[in-house]
Amino acid sequence: MVRNPTCISPDTLIKDAAEIFLKSEFHALPVVENKKLVGIMTTTDLIKYLLEQY
């Protein structure tokens, strides 16, 4: 655990989340809105979304 984790908002673009995953080698990102955890995005979620686009 880290004190200030990298987080995304519900409005974060898929491309931006993918870039964070690539650069940081994280496998999950907390989704935060108004300082409250509202979800978690994983690399699996990203892959599923991209496959649905085909």
MOZI-V661316 format. One record per residue. N is the residue number from 1. SS is DSSP state (helix for helix, strand for strand, loop for the rest). OMEGA is omega in radians with two decimals (* if undefined). D_FIRST is the distance of its C-alpha to the first C-alpha in Angstrom with 1 decimal. Layout:
BEGIN
N;SS;OMEGA;D_FIRST
N;SS;OMEGA;D_FIRST
END
This chain:
BEGIN
1;loop;3.08;0.0
2;loop;-3.09;3.8
3;loop;-3.12;6.8
4;loop;-3.09;8.9
5;loop;3.03;7.9
6;loop;-3.11;11.1
7;strand;3.01;13.1
8;strand;3.09;16.6
9;loop;3.09;19.4
10;loop;-3.13;21.9
11;loop;-3.11;24.4
12;loop;3.11;22.5
13;loop;3.11;24.9
14;helix;3.14;24.3
15;helix;-3.13;25.2
16;helix;3.09;22.6
17;helix;3.13;19.8
18;helix;3.12;21.2
19;helix;3.09;21.2
20;helix;3.11;17.5
21;helix;-3.09;16.9
22;helix;-3.07;19.5
23;helix;-3.00;18.4
24;helix;-3.08;14.7
25;loop;3.02;14.9
26;loop;3.06;12.4
27;loop;3.10;13.7
28;strand;3.11;12.6
29;strand;3.05;12.5
30;strand;3.07;12.3
31;strand;-3.02;15.9
32;strand;3.08;16.4
33;strand;-3.10;19.8
34;loop;3.11;20.9
35;loop;3.14;17.4
36;strand;3.10;17.3
37;strand;3.14;15.4
38;strand;3.12;18.3
39;strand;3.09;17.1
40;strand;3.06;15.1
41;strand;3.14;16.8
42;strand;3.08;16.6
43;helix;3.08;18.6
44;helix;3.08;21.0
45;helix;-3.14;21.7
46;helix;3.13;22.6
47;helix;3.12;24.9
48;helix;3.14;26.6
49;helix;-3.11;27.3
50;helix;3.11;28.8
51;helix;3.10;30.9
52;helix;-3.12;32.2
53;loop;-3.13;33.5
54;loop;*;35.9
END
